[in-house]
């Protein structure tokens, strides 16, 4: 299996070298999968960061004796969103791995 870092760095070179081997590399599909993976991964990390911030805020509000209902509801919503994003990210990773498994090694 090809190193994904090599593909991310120089997909055009990989496609050119694979063409010498008679293999047509589907660069647009790889680019689409990679772009969606990056987007989903970024959104997942942002949701986790926001959830952590709100969780700390809940502790501060409870320490002051204030109502935390609204913040806790937002945290619950973020948890659901994060689970969906993580599920989609896992699916994308599997799809990307399947794609890469079909790509032969580069010729010397």
ChimeraX attribute file (.defattr): number of C-alpha atoms within 10 A of each C-alpha:
attribute: neighborCount
match mode: 1-to-1
recipient: residues
	/A:1	12
	/A:2	14
	/A:3	9
	/A:4	14
	/A:5	9
	/A:6	11
	/A:7	18
	/A:8	13
	/A:9	10
	/A:10	11
	/A:11	18
	/A:12	13
	/A:13	12
	/A:14	19
	/A:15	18
	/A:16	15
	/A:17	18
	/A:18	18
	/A:19	14
	/A:20	11
	/A:21	13
	/A:22	9
	/A:23	14
	/A:24	13
	/A:25	19
	/A:26	12
	/A:27	14
	/A:28	9
	/A:29	12
	/A:30	17
	/A:31	14
	/A:32	11
	/A:33	16
	/A:34	18
	/A:35	12
	/A:36	15
	/A:37	19
	/A:38	13
	/A:39	11
	/A:40	20
	/A:41	17
	/A:42	13
	/A:43	16
	/A:44	21
	/A:45	14
	/A:46	13
	/A:47	19
	/A:48	17
	/A:49	12
	/A:50	14
	/A:51	21
	/A:52	13
	/A:53	12
	/A:54	17
	/A:55	16
	/A:56	11
	/A:57	15
	/A:58	20
	/A:59	12
	/A:60	13
	/A:61	14
	/A:62	12
	/A:63	9
	/A:64	9
	/A:65	9
	/A:66	10
	/A:67	11
	/A:68	14
	/A:69	10
	/A:70	10
	/A:71	16
	/A:72	16
	/A:73	11
	/A:74	14
	/A:75	21
	/A:76	13
	/A:77	12
	/A:78	18
	/A:79	15
	/A:80	11
	/A:81	16
	/A:82	20
	/A:83	13
	/A:84	13
	/A:85	19
	/A:86	17
	/A:87	13
	/A:88	17
	/A:89	19
	/A:90	15
	/A:91	13
	/A:92	17
	/A:93	15
	/A:94	12
	/A:95	13
	/A:96	17
	/A:97	13
	/A:98	11
	/A:99	15
	/A:100	16
	/A:101	12
	/A:102	11
	/A:103	15
	/A:104	13
	/A:105	14
	/A:106	16
	/A:107	10
	/A:108	4
